[in-house]
């Protein structure tokens, strides 16, 4: 077995170090050795390793001291700490200092192999993720689409390929998964990036207002139309238009949009002039449009016009490995914004974040971390800081170690979460929607569905 992944083994016990070199080397990794923390620091200055496996107790420079220096030199290298002095305090201290994981001596070789594979895969995905972001350009990077899971790496790769084309794109995914961010990335990394990027939420306007907003209107076209107005399609000419929540568009508006996509022309409300447009259309939906077609609520011909390229934003529950980096990103963002010196999460707090199903997805996680940061008075967010938001959102103590209840379907978990959040918000739908990270309209629709099913 061949591997390009390099591991630095740091241990002042010569016999143990030689054993590890032989064992881990047999798994296909390129092994280097260091007999002390000071030597490990020098090695890291000299080259970039994919992983460091380091003893915590060494005579000259300890593993914790070396870890601190290594994280300054190259914070991207994951460090797994080995300790024969297993305790919660030791583990928490090492993790707070930036350790990726810790193992207790005597080592369980199966556990060691799994830990190394997980850490080196983390490094590989992180590098691949950074490479894809570089390909998407500086403006895309600033949109902060964060994720190292296989699902997100695949999505970013697809976005990078599609961005430079003229193809119409349909982005699907649950509320709060970042569909608008994907649309931003598509536009700002296309040849239209210097032209306008116009966004409109199809669910936020009535049919009459939406038609006027999209196509414009002539003076006197309807009551209150005291002047001619250009619509969003005309404003986006030469650039892109983002039609969010496309599934909420009425059947009559769907027909008109289909004509725009077919003919690349519009007519203002109350007018007769045919206006040619040059606009790239990016649409998004949090509903399964094929199911909407089957129910007669969405036109099949419009679906195929929009679905030239399909991109799916995965829900957070399907990429739990991204939760730690997303949570830390939001913590850094809001700690800086609120002038707080909060460094991270305790392992127990992070475990709680990973267990929780996040029905509101990334938006809900962002809101939750912001609230915890604002309320916290400690350097590391602990379970206590998260207890309030978890109680508000779903009573996280109901979830077992796999993040699941006692054989409760996901739809039922979502229902419980929403109803408990609404109750915690005193029945205020706007506040409940804010806490869940979804729109008030989405909340209202779900509540109506629950009432209809009861």
N, C-alpha and C positions, 0 to 999 in steps of 0.2 A: 504494500500500500504506500502510495506517494502522497506527500502533503507539502504545500508551500508555507504552512503555518508554523510560526516559530514560538517556542515557549522558553522562558527563562525560569529555571528552578533555583530557588534561593534557600539554602539550609546549611547551618554550620555543623550538622551531623553528617560526616562524610559518607558513612555507610547508607544512611537513609537517602542522601542525595544521589548516590550512585545507583541505588535500587530504583529510584524514581526516574532517573535518566534512561535506564535500560527498559523499564516498564512502559513509560510514556512514549519512548522512541519506537517501541515495537508497535504502537498504535498509529505510527506514520507521521509523527510530528518531528520537527527539527528542534533539538534540545540544546540549550546553552546552560552553563552552571555559574553560580556565584555562592561563595561560602560565607558571605556577610552582607548586611544591608548596604554598607558603603560601596562595596563592589557592584552590587545590583544597581545602585544609583549611577555609577560610572558607565555600566553597560547600557542603561536606558538613554544616557546622554549620547552614546555612540551609535545606537541603532534603535529602530522601532520594532518591538515585539508584538505578537498577536495576543499574548497572555503571559502573566507572571504568576507563578505558584510559589508562595513565600511563607516560610516559617515565621511565627510571631515572636518567639523567644530566641534571640541570638546575642552573643556576648558583647560585641562592640556597638553595632547599630541595630536596634530592634526592628522587627517587621513593621510596627506602627510608624516609627520614625522614617523608615525607608519609604513606606507607603505615602506619607505626606510629601516627601520630596519628589517621588515619582509622579504624583498627581500634578505637581507644579510643572515638571519637565514635559510630561506627555499625559494629559488627563484622559486621553482616549483609550489607553491600555487598560484592560480589565485585570484586576489583581485578586487572586483567590488566596485567602489567608489560611494557613494550617496552624492549628493550636492543640496542644495536649492539655491545656488548661481551660477546658470548655466551661463557659459560663455565659449567662445572658449578657452580663456587663461587658465581657471581652468581645463578644460578637457584635453587640450594638456599637461599641466604641470603634471597632474596625470598620463597620458599615458606615458609621457617621463620617469617618475619615476618607471614605470613598472606595472601600473594598467592594468588589463585585459580589463576592460570596465568601463563605468560610467553611472549612472542613475540620473535623476533629480527629486527632491521632489516638490510636492507630487508625490509619486510613482504610476505609472500605473501598476497594479498588473499583467495584462497579459504580459506586457513588462518585468516585474521582473521575472516572471516564465520562460519565454523564455531565458532570460539572464542567469539565474541560471542553467537551463538545458544545455545550450550551454557550459558554463564554466565547469560544472562538467563532461560533456561528453569529453571535451578537456583534463581534468585531467585523466579520465579513459583511453582514447586512448593513452595518453602519457605514462602512466604506463605500459599499454599493449605493446606498442611499445618498451619500454626499456626492458621489460621482454623477448620479442622475440629476441631483439638484443643480450641479454645475452645468450640466447639459441644458437644463431649462433656463439658466441665466440668472442674473442677479435679482431681477424684479420678482421672479418666481420664488426665489429663496426668501425674500422678504414677506411672502404671503404665509410663511410658517406652516406649510403642510408637513406635519411632523409624524414620523412613523418608520420603524425598522422591521416590522412584521413582513412576512412574505406577501401578504395581501396588499400592503401599502407600497412595497417595492415594485410589485407588478403594476399597481395603479400608476405610480409615478413614471414608470417606464412607458406605459401606454400614453400618458399625458404628453410626455416628451416627444413621442412619435407623431401624435395627432396635432399638437399645437401648431406646427408649421404648415399644416394643410389648410384647405378651404372647406373641409367637410363640415356638414351640420352634425352637431353632437347632442346626444341625449344622456344626461347624467341622472342616474337613479340612486336611491339610498334613503334611509330613514331620516327624519328630522334631526338636525344637529350633527350630521356626519361630515359636513364641510363641502357641500356641493357648490356653494358660491365661491369658495376658495379655489376649487378645481376650475370653475369657469374663469376666474381671474387669471389663473396660470395659463389657460388655453389662449386667452386674448393677449396677455402681455408678453407671450413668447411666440406670437404669430407675426406675420408680415404686416398685420394691421395694428400693431402695438402702439403706434404713434397717433392713430385715429381714435375717434370716440368709442367708449365702451359704455353702453346704456343698459341699465338693469330695471326690470319691472316685475313686481309680484302679482301674478294673475289672480291670486286669491284675495287680494286686498281691495279690489275694485268691482263695482257692479258691471254687468255686461255693457251698458251704455257708456259708462265712464272708461272702461277698458278699451273699447273701440276708439273712442276719441283720443285716449292717451297713446295708443299704438299708431293710429293712422292720421291723427290730426283732424281738424274740422274747419269748415268755412264759417265766416261771420253769419249769424242768424240761423245756423243749422239746428239749434235747439235753444230753449229758454236759458239765458245766461251766456250764450255764445256771442259776446259783444265784439269779438274780433277774430280774424283768422288765426289759427294756431297750427304749427307744425307738430307732428306726432313723433313718437320715439323712434320709429323706423327711419324717418327722415333725418332725425338728429344723429342717428347711428350710421348714416351713409358713409361708406368707406371703411367702417369699423365693424364692431360686433354688437349684438343685442342678446341679453340674457333674459329668458322668459322662465321665471321661477314658478313652481307649483302649476305647471302647464295642465295638469289633470283637472284643475278647478275651472278651466275655461269652458264657457257654455257651448252647446252644440252649434249655435249660430256663429259664434266667434271662431270655432274650430274650422268651419267652412271657409271663412274669410282668411284665416291664417294659412290654410292649405293653398288657397289661390296665390297668396303672397309667395309661398315657397315654390310653387310651380312656375309662376309668371315673373317673379322678381319685380313686382310693381304693386303700388298701393293707390287708393283713391280716398281723399279726405271725406269725412262724414259731411253730408250735405253738398258735396261737390261732384263734378263729373270728370275733372282732369285726371288722366292716368299718369302717375309719376313713377319712373323707373328708379329702382334702388339697388345699391350694391352693399349688402349687409350679410355678415356671417351670423347664423342663428345658433345659439347654444340654449338648450332647454333643460329643465330639471323637474323631477317629480319624486315625491316621497311615497307614491302609490305604485302598485304593479299595474302598468298600463295595459298589459294583456288581459288582466282580470277586469279592468275597467271596460275594455273592448267587449269582452264576453257579456258584461252586464248592460251593454248598450250605452255606456256613458262616455266613451271616447271613440273617435273615428279611426278605423283600421288604416285607411289610406293616409291620414295625417301621421299616425304612429310610424309608418314606414318612411315617410318623408323626414321625420325628425330623427329616426333611429339609424341614420347612415353609419354613425360610429356610436357605440354604446359604452359608457364608462360607469362603473358601479362603485360607489363609496361604501365600504364595508362598515357595519355597525361596530361600536367599540367592544361589545361583548364577544365579537369574533376575532378581535386582535388585542387581547388582554396584555400581550407582551409589550404593547405600545403605551400602556397606562403609566408606568414609571417615568418614562421620558416626557410624556405629555404633562403629567402632574408636576414634574420638576420645572419644566418650561413655564407653566402658568405660575408656579410659586415664585420663580425668579422675576417674572414680569410684574406680578402684583406686589411683591415685596419691594421692588424698586419703585414702583408707582406710589406706594404708600409709605416709603422711607422706613421700612422695617428690615432688621437684620436677621431674617429667617433663612437658614441654610438648606433645610431639606425636611424629610419625613423620617420618623422612627420606623423600624421594620414592622412593628405592629400596625402602625397607621397605613403603611403602604400595603400591607396584607389586606386590610379592610377595603382599601380603594380597589385592589385587584379582584376581590370577591364580589363586590357590588355589581349588579347587571347593567347599570347606566342606561336606562330607557331613553334618556334625553341625549345620549351619546357625548361627543366631545364638548358640545355646548354646555351640557349639564356638568361635566367634569370641570370645565373652566369656571363656571359660576360657583361650584362647590369649593374649589381651591381658593378663589377670590374671597369668599366669605370666611373661610378658615384663616386665611392670612390676616384679614382685617380684625378678626376677633382674638388672634393669638398673641401671647406675651412671651413665648419661648423661642429658642433658636431652632428647634426641630418640632414640626407639627406632630402631635401625638394623637392617640385615639380620642382623648378628651376634646381636642379641637374639632375632630371630625364627628363626634357623637351627636352634636346638635343638628348638623346638616343631614346626617344619615337618618336621624329620627324624623326630621322634616320630610325626607325624601322616600324612605321606605322601611325603616326599622331594620337596619342591616343585620342585626343579631339573628334574624330568621334564617340567614343563609349559612349553609354548612361549609366545610373546607373547600368544596368545589364551587362555591358560589351559588348553589341551587337549594331550593326548598325541598320538602318531602314530596318528590314526584309531582310538583306543580308545573303545569305547562307555562311557557314563557308569556303567553297572552294573559294568563291569570296573574302572573307576577307583575306584569305591566299594569293590569287593572288595579291590583292592590296598591302598587306604588302611587298611581295617579290619585286614587281615592284617599289614601292616607296623606298625601301631600296637600290635597284640597282641604282636608279636615284640619291639618296643621296650619294652613293659611287662613283659617276661619271662614272657609267658603268663598274666599276672594279668588275668582277664576284668573284674573290678570296676574296676581301674585303667585298662584300655584303654577301657572304657565311659565313664569319667570324662573321659579325654583327648578322646574323640570327641564328648562332649556328648550321649550317648544312654543309655538305660537298659540295665542288664545283661541284662534279658529280651530287649530288641530285639537286642542284640549276639549273644546265644545263638541267637536265631532265624535271624539272618543267617548265622552260622557253620554251623548245621545245614543251611541251604539250600546253602551252598558245598560242604559234605561230600556232600550228596545229588547235586550236579551233577557231582562229580568221578568 
